[in-house]
Amino acid sequence: MNDISQEDNSPTIALVGFDHDLTAAFAGYNFGHRHLVHFENGMKMASAWVNDNLSIVAIISNSEIMGSAGLTLVETVKKKGLPSVPFFLIVNHLNANLRKLALEGGVTDVFTLPLRSSARIERRVAFLIDNWTQLKNNIETSNPSIRKIELGKRIFDLIFAGGALLVLSPLFLIVYILIRLESKGPAFYYSLRVGTGYRVFKFYKFRSMYVNADQRIKDLKHLNQYDIDATADGAERPIVEGGLCHQCQAYGKCQYPIFSDNVQLCEKEFRYTKKASSGSAFFKIKNDPRITRVGAFIRNTSIDELPQLWNVIIGDMSIVGNRPLPLYEAEKLTTDKYILRFAAPAGITGLWQVEKRGKGDMSEEERLMLDNVYAQTYSLKNDLKLILKTIPALFQKENV
């Protein structure tokens, strides 16, 4: 954080998560008599806001919408009872659905990188700060259309999860000891996941990987099962000779043309490039080298999922529902086609796990469609049927 005197309780604009380039750019911005104070992350900002009695009049955060300093920070500010101030995000990626999600979640405005007009940002921020008292009472927010969970389903969740935790407590102890004996690090861990209505919560599991395994994802992306399956399903780059692929050479011209701003493109080439650049929303690889020996066993038997029974008890999840997703996966699923899955309860097991798990032919598209089907049809009766089918699905046929 920048060192500035707060003795006069001067108005402050909090800048959260800024890198060197963004910090240098904002150094030239003119926000009048308001001070700019930099914070490494949202938690440090919230702590300083309370402990140092800062007079923060706006927050500008450099984070993706589903990132830890995006909607999660908005919720943190609300839960801590801090004053309502304009909240701005500076993001790399933005589309209509992401913008709608941000505004519904409490973000005041979103700017995309690279920032092109300092004057526009200065005017926008200043206007909203000056008029915030009047504006905040007129801002209407709407939540995604989420079906209310039946009372019977919630009662069943509490009875099932509570009973399971009691009965399985000896198994918890054994697994805890084995994990600690095999590798250094805690036996339990949590990661941030996105569940019902895009709500972010702490997702608990037994540790099945070596410590710092998440940092190796970048080096293993080329082994992603979903990307490999997509290529096998027809995402190969078309072979082009003389400007035409083999299928079009017999006709003497492209048979799959698309047009944009008077420029003709080949649809097959365009679809390949788009898929290759965007990548899959999900990440999973076969024979993952990050997994320990004990981890492989508890994964294949789904024992690693048992701590999520606590998530059920506290209301983050249900026994049956759509799997909550990591932030980087959920951020890619904001289109109208896939947003429905987040209207359903987040669950330990669900429709796609029972229908496809372990068969080796699960595509990303199939998984997402099954999530949507569950969101439209879930009920306590159907949940009981899925639970009865879950036990055979626990023992997978391949190590994925």
Summary of the structure (lengths in Angstrom):
residues: 400
radius of gyration: 24.6
end to end distance: 43.7
largest distance: 79.3
contacts: 1137
relative contact order: 0.10
helix: 46%
strand: 16%
